[in-house]
Amino acid sequence: MQHVAFIGLGSNLEDPRSQVQLAFTALGEMQDTRLVAHSSLYLSAPLGFREQPDFVNAVAKIATALSPQALLQALLQIEHRHGRERTFRNAPRTLDLDILLYDNVQLHEHGLTIPHPQMHRRAFVLFPLLEIAPDACIPAVGDVRSVIQNCHDQPLEMLANVA
């Protein structure tokens, strides 16, 4: 059975644009998974720990037969292959991959919460999501078009697309 999931991508180390572009390819190469669409790249200021470079962010839409737990493990493997190190919360990173939405599932278990618990507060997630899924809805929160109104004070720059 195919499920639709949206994945948040972010990088601010070791050529972030390339990291995100390579991650799009890696998402499409995952077992039982197909990359359906991806957003443009966006530049955003770091949250939390602010003494670090800006982030390049994007959102990808995938079709997958993987369960949410198996998808998370596959994403963690991609992060690891890209040199992701978890030194402290909100630390700079070569690649960050988050499950934002998975069908209309609401799930909260150790290490995995769907929908992503902070996505409705983050312009760098909502604007790219809206770009590829204009009718997207966050379960128990609301439609993205409405929720995004609370994020207009967060600076975000769409980057020129690079093939």
N, CA, C and O of each residue as an XYZ file, in Angstrom:
652
protein
N       0.847     -1.192      0.000
C       0.000      0.000      0.000
C       0.884      1.244      0.000
O       1.831      1.335      0.781
N       0.583      2.180     -0.856
C       1.352      3.421     -0.937
C       0.782      4.476      0.007
O      -0.430      4.665      0.106
N       1.680      5.142      0.683
C       1.331      6.244      1.581
C       1.978      7.501      1.029
O       2.995      7.429      0.339
N       1.393      8.652      1.329
C       1.974      9.930      0.939
C       2.582     10.554      2.187
O       1.931     10.669      3.226
N       3.835     10.950      2.064
C       4.530     11.597      3.170
C       5.227     12.845      2.662
O       5.622     12.928      1.500
N       5.368     13.803      3.547
C       6.119     15.019      3.258
C       7.308     15.061      4.197
O       7.176     14.864      5.405
N       8.476     15.322      3.618
C       9.734     15.308      4.356
C      10.326     16.710      4.334
O      10.447     17.320      3.271
N      10.693     17.221      5.502
C      11.402     18.485      5.606
C      12.894     18.238      5.492
O      13.422     17.320      6.120
N      13.578     19.046      4.699
C      15.023     18.928      4.506
C      15.686     20.224      4.923
O      15.168     21.309      4.658
N      16.846     20.112      5.583
C      17.598     21.295      5.966
C      19.072     20.984      6.063
O      19.467     19.867      6.398
N      19.888     21.992      5.764
C      21.344     21.854      5.853
C      21.959     23.229      6.018
O      21.484     24.206      5.440
N      23.035     23.301      6.822
C      23.783     24.551      6.892
C      25.294     24.333      6.971
O      26.040     25.233      7.356
N      25.736     23.132      6.603
C      27.170     22.816      6.580
C      27.544     22.118      5.275
O      26.717     21.456      4.647
N      28.806     22.280      4.881
C      29.387     21.532      3.762
C      28.552     21.640      2.483
O      28.058     20.640      1.962
N      28.405     22.858      1.996
C      27.661     23.151      0.772
C      26.191     22.739      0.909
O      25.749     21.769      0.292
N      25.448     23.483      1.718
C      24.050     23.127      2.014
C      23.163     22.910      0.792
O      22.327     22.005      0.794
N      23.330     23.728     -0.257
C      22.503     23.529     -1.463
C      22.722     22.138     -2.035
O      21.767     21.434     -2.366
N      23.981     21.749     -2.148
C      24.286     20.414     -2.684
C      23.784     19.314     -1.765
O      23.285     18.290     -2.232
N      23.912     19.521     -0.462
C      23.424     18.517      0.493
C      21.931     18.249      0.275
O      21.492     17.099      0.239
N      21.166     19.326      0.132
C      19.714     19.170     -0.039
C      19.409     18.552     -1.403
O      18.550     17.675     -1.501
N      20.092     18.991     -2.448
C      19.868     18.418     -3.785
C      20.193     16.923     -3.795
O      19.442     16.129     -4.361
N      21.304     16.540     -3.173
C      21.665     15.116     -3.097
C      20.647     14.333     -2.269
O      20.372     13.167     -2.553
N      20.094     14.979     -1.251
C      19.086     14.314     -0.418
C      17.805     14.045     -1.209
O      17.155     13.023     -0.992
N      17.431     14.952     -2.131
C      16.275     14.677     -2.989
C      16.491     13.361     -3.729
O      15.599     12.515     -3.784
N      17.668     13.200     -4.291
C      17.991     11.962     -5.022
C      17.925     10.762     -4.096
O      17.356      9.730     -4.453
N      18.501     10.891     -2.912
C      18.517      9.783     -1.951
C      17.100      9.384     -1.532
O      16.823      8.200     -1.337
N      16.205     10.360     -1.392
C      14.817     10.041     -1.037
C      14.179      9.174     -2.115
O      13.468      8.217     -1.807
N      14.429      9.504     -3.365
C      13.869      8.738     -4.473
C      14.471      7.358     -4.625
O      13.887      6.493     -5.278
N      15.633      7.144     -4.030
C      16.302      5.844     -4.122
C      16.006      4.931     -2.942
O      16.470      3.791     -2.917
N      15.238      5.411     -1.958
C      14.891      4.564     -0.814
C      14.029      3.396     -1.268
O      13.274      3.501     -2.235
N      14.151      2.290     -0.562
C      13.362      1.096     -0.857
C      11.869      1.409     -0.823
O      11.392      2.090      0.085
N      11.136      0.911     -1.813
C       9.675      1.033     -1.862
C       9.193      2.479     -1.771
O       8.140      2.755     -1.197
N       9.970      3.394     -2.339
C       9.659      4.820     -2.223
C       9.935      5.517     -3.550
O      10.866      5.172     -4.278
N       9.100      6.505     -3.838
C       9.264      7.293     -5.052
C       9.158      8.767     -4.691
O       8.247      9.169     -3.966
N      10.091      9.573     -5.197
C      10.024     11.018     -5.024
C       8.971     11.548     -5.987
O       9.102     11.381     -7.200
N       7.933     12.183     -5.462
C       6.825     12.687     -6.275
C       7.071     14.139     -6.681
O       6.848     14.514     -7.832
N       7.528     14.947     -5.733
C       7.759     16.370     -5.988
C       8.686     16.923     -4.921
O       8.832     16.348     -3.843
N       9.311     18.052     -5.242
C      10.057     18.765     -4.205
C       9.926     20.253     -4.458
O       9.720     20.701     -5.586
N      10.049     20.996     -3.388
C       9.928     22.447     -3.454
C      11.219     23.077     -3.966
O      12.220     22.402     -4.205
N      11.155     24.367     -4.120
C      12.360     25.157     -4.343
C      13.186     25.121     -3.063
O      12.739     24.610     -2.036
N      14.381     25.662     -3.137
C      15.227     25.797     -1.956
C      14.987     27.167     -1.336
O      14.784     28.157     -2.039
N      15.013     27.204     -0.011
C      14.773     28.443      0.728
C      15.906     28.658      1.722
O      16.440     27.701      2.282
N      16.265     29.903      1.936
C      17.284     30.267      2.902
C      16.597     30.837      4.131
O      15.738     31.713      4.022
N      16.979     30.334      5.309
C      16.357     30.803      6.547
C      17.398     30.914      7.657
O      18.412     30.214      7.664
N      17.115     31.810      8.585
C      17.983     31.988      9.749
C      17.799     30.805     10.702
O      16.717     30.221     10.766
N      18.846     30.454     11.437
C      18.721     29.342     12.397
C      17.800     29.705     13.560
O      17.693     30.867     13.953
N      17.143     28.688     14.095
C      16.313     28.843     15.291
C      17.057     28.195     16.457
O      17.918     27.338     16.255
N      16.723     28.607     17.662
C      17.383     28.018     18.822
C      18.794     28.556     18.944
O      18.989     29.710     19.328
N      19.773     27.738     18.625
C      21.175     28.149     18.642
C      21.434     29.014     17.412
O      21.475     28.510     16.289
N      21.608     30.305     17.626
C      21.674     31.253     16.510
C      23.091     31.522     15.996
O      23.247     32.127     14.935
N      24.105     31.097     16.707
C      25.489     31.351     16.298
C      25.962     30.274     15.329
O      26.865     29.494     15.633
N      25.336     30.248     14.161
C      25.667     29.268     13.134
C      25.205     29.808     11.784
O      24.440     30.770     11.729
N      25.663     29.197     10.707
C      25.259     29.679      9.370
C      23.755     29.511      9.125
O      23.088     28.705      9.772
N      23.241     30.303      8.165
C      21.850     30.150      7.744
C      21.630     28.763      7.145
O      22.577     28.087      6.743
N      20.376     28.357      7.093
C      20.000     27.044      6.577
C      19.434     27.142      5.172
O      18.809     28.137      4.808
N      19.659     26.108      4.397
C      18.950     25.878      3.150
C      17.900     24.830      3.477
O      18.226     23.760      3.992
N      16.635     25.133      3.179
C      15.519     24.251      3.501
C      14.695     23.937      2.272
O      14.721     24.677      1.288
N      13.967     22.844      2.332
C      13.046     22.442      1.275
C      12.084     21.410      1.859
O      12.256     20.947      2.987
N      11.080     21.062      1.077
C      10.146     19.990      1.435
C      10.001     19.082      0.227
O       9.925     19.545     -0.910
N       9.962     17.787      0.488
C       9.765     16.786     -0.563
C       8.493     16.003     -0.283
O       8.151     15.732      0.868
N       7.798     15.645     -1.357
C       6.630     14.765     -1.273
C       7.057     13.416     -1.814
O       7.615     13.323     -2.907
N       6.793     12.368     -1.042
C       7.137     11.016     -1.479
C       5.916     10.114     -1.405
O       4.980     10.363     -0.645
N       5.948      9.068     -2.208
C       4.992      7.964     -2.106
C       5.812      6.784     -1.601
O       6.858      6.471     -2.170
N       5.358      6.136     -0.554
C       6.158      5.077      0.054
C       5.285      3.950      0.597
O       4.151      4.167      1.025
N       5.836      2.753      0.567
C       5.190      1.609      1.204
C       5.760      1.396      2.599
O       5.301      0.516      3.327
N       6.757      2.193      2.980
C       7.366      2.056      4.298
C       6.418      2.539      5.391
O       5.654      3.482      5.184
N       6.468      1.899      6.539
C       5.729      2.365      7.706
C       6.388      3.645      8.214
O       7.520      3.938      7.828
N       5.714      4.415      9.066
C       6.364      5.613      9.607
C       7.697      5.298     10.303
O       8.667      6.043     10.158
N       7.739      4.203     11.050
C       8.956      3.836     11.771
C      10.077      3.436     10.806
O      11.232      3.815     11.000
N       9.737      2.680      9.784
C      10.738      2.273      8.791
C      11.214      3.484      7.985
O      12.391      3.576      7.636
N      10.303      4.406      7.690
C      10.672      5.628      6.986
C      11.651      6.443      7.827
O      12.652      6.940      7.310
N      11.368      6.579      9.109
C      12.277      7.309      9.994
C      13.670      6.685      9.975
O      14.667      7.402      9.886
N      13.746      5.365     10.059
C      15.053      4.696     10.038
C      15.781      4.942      8.722
O      16.995      5.150      8.714
N      15.060      4.920      7.622
C      15.677      5.177      6.315
C      16.198      6.618      6.240
O      17.270      6.861      5.688
N      15.446      7.564      6.791
C      15.881      8.959      6.792
C      17.127      9.147      7.654
O      18.040      9.886      7.287
N      17.155      8.475      8.798
C      18.327      8.558      9.675
C      19.568      7.996      8.987
O      20.670      8.511      9.176
N      19.394      6.944      8.189
C      20.525      6.384      7.437
C      21.039      7.370      6.396
O      22.249      7.496      6.205
N      20.128      8.070      5.722
C      20.551      9.074      4.745
C      21.323     10.196      5.453
O      22.377     10.621      4.980
N      20.795     10.669      6.580
C      21.500     11.697      7.348
C      22.910     11.227      7.709
O      23.875     11.979      7.572
N      23.019      9.996      8.165
C      24.315      9.439      8.558
C      25.282      9.402      7.369
O      26.456      9.745      7.506
N      24.782      8.986      6.211
C      25.629      8.945      5.014
C      26.105     10.343      4.606
O      27.149     10.491      3.971
N      25.338     11.353      4.974
C      25.712     12.740      4.674
C      26.575     13.346      5.775
O      26.875     14.539      5.734
N      26.973     12.554      6.746
C      27.872     13.028      7.788
C      27.199     13.740      8.939
O      27.856     14.491      9.660
N      25.916     13.529      9.133
C      25.194     14.182     10.235
C      25.755     13.728     11.568
O      25.888     12.533     11.830
N      26.080     14.701     12.407
C      26.503     14.443     13.783
C      25.562     15.190     14.699
O      25.243     16.355     14.462
N      25.120     14.525     15.738
C      24.195     15.139     16.698
C      24.983     15.532     17.943
O      25.058     14.771     18.908
N      25.572     16.732     17.912
C      26.418     17.167     19.018
C      25.624     17.826     20.135
O      25.909     17.605     21.312
N      24.621     18.642     19.774
C      23.730     19.254     20.760
C      22.471     19.717     20.036
O      22.442     19.794     18.808
N      21.438     20.022     20.804
C      20.150     20.417     20.227
C      20.320     21.672     19.372
O      20.963     22.636     19.789
N      19.744     21.650     18.185
C      19.781     22.762     17.229
C      21.187     23.092     16.729
O      21.459     24.216     16.308
N      22.063     22.113     16.781
C      23.438     22.309     16.314
C      23.476     22.426     14.794
O      22.552     21.982     14.113
N      24.549     23.028     14.258
C      24.723     23.018     12.803
C      24.721     21.572     12.295
O      25.099     20.653     13.022
N      24.291     21.376     11.035
C      24.210     20.008     10.522
C      24.396     19.957      9.015
O      24.042     20.884      8.286
N      24.959     18.854      8.578
C      25.117     18.637      7.144
C      23.769     18.342      6.512
O      23.501     18.766      5.388
N      22.919     17.618      7.229
C      21.601     17.283      6.692
C      20.654     16.913      7.817
O      20.997     16.159      8.728
N      19.454     17.464      7.727
C      18.385     17.145      8.665
C      17.176     16.741      7.839
O      16.752     17.486      6.955
N      16.619     15.571      8.116
C      15.430     15.078      7.420
C      14.358     14.779      8.461
O      14.580     13.985      9.375
N      13.208     15.406      8.326
C      12.108     15.216      9.272
C      10.852     14.774      8.544
O      10.522     15.301      7.481
N      10.152     13.802      9.120
C       8.828     13.449      8.621
C       7.882     14.535      9.112
O       7.681     14.703     10.315
N       7.310     15.264      8.174
C       6.369     16.323      8.528
C       4.957     15.772      8.621
O       4.268     15.947      9.626
N       4.539     15.103      7.553
C       3.204     14.515      7.454
C       3.323     13.128      6.851
O       4.209     12.867      6.038
N       2.431     12.244      7.253
C       2.368     10.885      6.710
C       0.888     10.556      6.608
O       0.237     10.272      7.613
N       0.356     10.595      5.382
C      -1.092     10.491      5.182
C      -1.769     11.464      6.146
O      -1.331     12.608      6.267
N      -2.803     11.041      6.817
C      -3.446     11.867      7.845
C      -3.168     11.324      9.228
O      -3.936     11.552     10.162
N      -2.068     10.607      9.355
C      -1.705      9.939     10.609
C      -1.362     10.958     11.685
O      -0.713     11.972     11.429
N      -1.816     10.657     12.895
C      -1.374     11.350     14.097
C      -0.739     10.284     14.975
O      -1.387      9.308     15.353
N       0.529     10.479     15.294
C       1.312      9.460     15.985
C       2.240     10.137     16.972
O       2.886     11.133     16.646
N       2.307      9.599     18.173
C       3.265     10.099     19.147
C       3.832      8.907     19.908
O       3.168      8.287     20.738
N       5.088      8.618     19.587
C       5.780      7.546     20.294
C       7.222      7.978     20.489
O       7.642      8.992     19.932
N       7.972      7.242     21.252
C       9.357      7.620     21.532
C      10.133      7.820     20.231
O      10.261      6.893     19.431
N      10.648      9.032     20.023
C      11.473      9.316     18.859
C      10.731      9.675     17.592
O      11.367      9.995     16.587
N       9.400      9.635     17.599
C       8.649      9.925     16.374
C       7.281     10.520     16.709
O       6.451      9.891     17.365
N       7.074     11.744     16.242
C       5.780     12.404     16.378
C       5.360     12.897     14.996
O       6.110     13.608     14.327
N       4.165     12.515     14.580
C       3.592     12.926     13.300
C       2.182     13.441     13.580
O       1.407     12.769     14.260
N       1.834     14.640     13.060
C       2.666     15.530     12.279
C       3.820     16.080     13.126
O       3.771     16.056     14.356
N       4.856     16.575     12.443
C       6.003     17.126     13.156
C       5.490     18.193     14.124
O       4.744     19.083     13.715
N       5.874     18.117     15.393
C       5.258     18.979     16.409
C       5.508     20.480     16.269
O       4.763     21.270     16.848
N       6.527     20.897     15.522
C       6.811     22.331     15.383
C       6.525     22.875     13.991
O       6.704     24.068     13.746
N       6.084     22.020     13.080
C       5.979     22.447     11.690
C       5.042     23.629     11.478
O       5.285     24.456     10.600
N       3.987     23.721     12.260
C       3.015     24.798     12.083
C       3.531     26.158     12.542
O       2.865     27.175     12.355
N       4.719     26.172     13.143
C       5.328     27.411     13.624
C       6.534     27.839     12.797
O       7.200     28.812     13.150
N       6.828     27.140     11.713
C       8.061     27.345     10.982
C       7.813     27.713      9.522
O       7.350     26.898      8.724
N       8.134     28.954      9.202
C       7.963     29.425      7.824
C       8.784     28.585      6.859
O       8.345     28.335      5.736
N       9.977     28.140      7.276
C      10.850     27.380      6.374
C      10.311     25.989      6.085
O      10.851     25.286      5.231
N       9.259     25.580      6.777
C       8.549     24.344      6.466
C       7.267     24.654      5.695
O       6.979     24.017      4.682
N       6.510     25.618      6.169
C       5.184     25.878      5.607
C       5.213     26.453      4.195
O       4.412     26.045      3.354
N       6.114     27.386      3.917
C       6.152     27.967      2.569
C       6.553     26.930      1.514
O       5.903     26.852      0.471
N       7.615     26.122      1.753
C       7.922     25.085      0.754
C       6.819     24.029      0.640
O       6.564     23.520     -0.451
N       6.165     23.696      1.754
C       5.065     22.733      1.721
C       3.916     23.286      0.880
O       3.349     22.579      0.046
N       3.586     24.528      1.101
C       2.500     25.166      0.348
C       2.815     25.205     -1.145
O       1.916     25.090     -1.977
N       4.093     25.367     -1.478
C       4.505     25.411     -2.880
C       4.159     24.120     -3.623
O       3.724     24.164     -4.774
N       4.351     22.969     -2.966
C       4.116     21.682     -3.648
C       2.804     21.011     -3.276
O       2.385     20.061     -3.937
N       2.152     21.496     -2.225
C       0.877     20.907     -1.789
C      -0.040     22.027     -1.303
O      -0.245     22.176     -0.098
N      -0.591     22.813     -2.219
C      -1.382     23.982     -1.824
C      -2.621     23.665     -0.999
O      -3.163     24.545     -0.329
N      -3.071     22.420     -1.043
C      -4.250     22.039     -0.258
C      -3.887     21.246      0.987
O      -4.756     20.620      1.594
N      -2.617     21.263      1.379
C      -2.161     20.474      2.528
C      -2.858     20.911      3.814
O      -3.169     22.084      4.021
N      -3.084     19.921      4.658
C      -3.717     20.149      5.952
C      -2.888     19.429      7.016
O      -2.450     18.297      6.808
N      -2.680     20.079      8.134
C      -1.954     19.481      9.250
C      -2.988     18.939     10.233
O      -3.735     19.714     10.829
N      -3.041     17.611     10.410
C      -4.040     17.035     11.311
C      -4.012     17.693     12.696
O      -2.947     17.893     13.280
N      -5.186     18.019     13.199
C      -5.406     18.623     14.512
C      -4.914     20.067     14.597
O      -4.949     20.667     15.671
N      -4.453     20.635     13.474
C      -3.986     22.029     13.456
C      -4.796     22.838     12.453
O      -5.382     23.862     12.807
N      -4.831     22.382     11.195
C      -5.605     23.096     10.178
C      -4.890     23.144      8.852
O      -3.809     22.581      8.683
N      -5.528     23.839      7.895
C      -4.945     23.901      6.566
C      -3.734     24.837      6.579
O      -3.691     25.820      7.319
N      -2.759     24.500      5.741
C      -1.485     25.223      5.720
C      -1.684     26.685      5.335
O      -0.998     27.559      5.867
N      -2.601     26.963      4.430
C      -2.845     28.353      4.014
C      -3.244     29.230      5.196
O      -2.862     30.399      5.246
N      -3.996     28.696      6.140
C      -4.405     29.467      7.319
C      -3.280     29.554      8.339
O      -3.010     30.623      8.886
N      -2.635     28.440      8.590
C      -1.588     28.370      9.608
C      -0.403     29.262      9.244
O       0.227     29.850     10.123
N      -0.106     29.362      7.971
C       1.064     30.119      7.510
C       0.959     31.608      7.853
O       1.975     32.299      7.925
N      -0.255     32.100      8.062
C      -0.444     33.517      8.398
C       0.291     33.903      9.679
O       0.635     35.071      9.865
N       0.535     32.943     10.559
C       1.229     33.211     11.820
C       2.747     33.256     11.655
O       3.464     33.499     12.625
N       3.240     33.029     10.449
C       4.691     32.944     10.223
C       5.235     34.035      9.330
O       6.404     33.974      8.947
N       4.448     35.023      8.984
C       4.907     36.047      8.043
C       6.009     36.932      8.613
O       6.647     37.674      7.865
N       6.243     36.870      9.913
C       7.316     37.667     10.507
C       8.662     36.939     10.476
O       9.661     37.478     10.953
N       8.705     35.730      9.925
C       9.946     34.960      9.849
C      10.572     35.151      8.470
O       9.988     34.744      7.465
N      11.752     35.765      8.413
C      12.390     36.001      7.107
C      12.718     34.694      6.389
O      13.205     33.737      6.991
N      12.444     34.681      5.112
C      12.668     33.496      4.291
C      12.939     33.960      2.868
O      12.222     34.809      2.338
N      13.962     33.408      2.258
C      14.322     33.796      0.904
C      14.323     32.580     -0.012
O      15.016     31.597      0.251
N      13.540     32.651     -1.096
C      13.571     31.566     -2.071
C      14.851     31.713     -2.887
O      15.156     32.792     -3.396
N      15.586     30.628     -3.004
C      16.836     30.634     -3.753
C      16.579     30.254     -5.197
O      15.637     29.518     -5.491
N      17.397     30.741     -6.085
C      17.288     30.367     -7.485
C      17.515     28.862     -7.612
O      18.436     28.308     -7.013
N      16.679     28.225     -8.384
C      16.809     26.782     -8.557
C      18.073     26.446     -9.322
O      18.433     27.111    -10.293
N      18.735     25.400     -8.863
C      19.933     24.892     -9.503
C      19.633     23.473     -9.931
O      19.224     22.658     -9.104
N      19.825     23.157    -11.194
C      19.491     21.819    -11.704
C      20.335     20.750    -11.032
O      20.190     19.567    -11.337
